[in-house]
Amino acid sequence: MAASPAADPDSRPNRAVLLAVTCLGQFMVLLDNTIVGAALPDMQHRLHTQLTGLQWIVDAYVLLVAMLLLSGGVFADRFGRKRVYLTGVAVFTVASVLCSLAPSVGWLIGGRVLQGIGAAALSPASLALLAAAYPVPQERVKAIGLWAGLSGIGLAAGPVAGGVLTDAFGWPAIFLVNLPIGVVLLLVGLRSLEETRNPSAPAIDVPGTVLSVSAVGALTYGLIEGGARGWTSPVILAAFAAAVILLAAFIAVEARRTAPMLPLRLFRQRLFTVSNTAMVVVGFALMGSFFFFSQFFVYVQGSSILRAGLQTLPVSLGMVIVSPYAGRLAARYGFRIVVSVGLALAGLGLLALGMVHADTGYANVWWRLGVIGIGFALTLSPLTGAAIQAVSAQEGGLASGISGTTRQIGAVLGVALLGAVVRSRESGGASFESGLDSAFLAAGAVTLATAVCTGLWLAKSEPAEGAAPPRRSTPPPAGRPASDHGA
């Protein structure tokens, strides 16, 4: 990815400031993935909405981030990374204020859509700015590692921060917290960031973007609204049919484009295909279960919103503590072992959580949440590393972007599908508690099945007969996961 050259190192913006600005921007994006979950009970009470409305409040944001993430990266390369980053920050900040002022669920969902658009611009642009400022590969790897680790704290801090803010000020506070962050980023970014772009960046894949958003949007609509309208209602059947047709059209268009947003040829690599499939499941189970954690503690066990936010802390701590070591473990033992063990732990934790009831003491709950957090922490970085390892060095950025996109698509489907499980159980006469148990058990079963699949197939395809044998797995450069040749 070519960047505008810097005349000399002294003329570059202060790297520490740049790292802080890009990390804080990504922190804000990731925080909004999980902070909303803690406020859902308060939203349901004050906005007088049902489970379907809560699902849309979450998925409206995640859907836009998922489907516009790759296009946001291309926009940043073509039109200037600083410009796209700051535009994304401005849109995200304004949308956050609009969300906090929303008088109804409809207005809140609209604000969440706008938030998703801003996040899809600033997130890839922040990484592109960082990569351009660190042209030396080893320095770049370390900088990206810091970016991922520091900004990733937002994902883990969301539930606790959401519980504290909602309990003290009500749900609008979880969005207003973005206002001072956004203002600081705009003021510092305008003064300290240097503009870079890639003149040879590919053209924007407008047909692919429109078709992908429409396909996943139609599928999400069918899954969320199916429980309320009836799975056999004409509207829901039409939504599912539209999703299939639009997905087929997307594949056909991408196969014929010279510069597609999603090069289908990459999926001929088994390592790339399996890692991204597993990442869909990680997003599905992680975000789908996060959606229900606070609701479980509030509605099933009778906790306050503040206490519920604190009770989810073992998941966050498990992820924060273990995530920095996941890449090192993958470098030492291989992607296959670390990812499979992580998925197995997460799956077992979810199955155990599905057996918790209203009268189960917290002493017998917290460790289940901790196992879930540790398990997923072991999968995120190694799965991204596996996707990057499967492609050429020139396509590493694209592979990383696709990995993030598949995780977000999984998150969209997780909230929609697990919500459908709960609603279906309730419509059959079961309690909300029984519905949650079924959702956690379903997420655990899918995660365990994926652990088996990664244990069997998360490796590069065997070379053709007569080709050079695969190289022996050796310790990689610092910060880069090892190749997983049959490990």
Secondary structure, DSSP 8 states (H G I E B T S, - for coil): ------S-GGGS--HHHHHHHHHHHHHHHHHHHHHHHHHHHHHHHHHT--HHHHHHHHHHHHHHHHHHHHHHHHHHHHH-HHHHHHHHHHHHHHHHHHHHT-SSHHHHHHHHHHHHHHHHHHHHHHHHHHHHH--SHHHHHHHHHHHHHHHHHHHHHHHHHHHHHHHHH-TTHHHHTHHHHHHHHHHHHHHH------TT-----HHHHHHHHHHHHHHHHHHHHHHHH-TTSHHHHHHHHHHHHHHHHHHHHHHH-SS-SS-GGGGGSHHHHHHHHHHHHHHHHHHHHHHHHHHIIIIIS---HHHHHHHTHHHHHHHHHHHHHHHHHHHHH-HHHHHHHHHHHHHHHHHHHTT--TT--GGGTHHHHHHHHHHHHHHHHHHHHHHHHTS-GGGHHHHHHHHHHHHHHHHHHHHHHHHHHHHHHHHTT--HHHHHHHHHHHHHHHHHHHHHHHHHH-S-----TTS---------STT-----S--
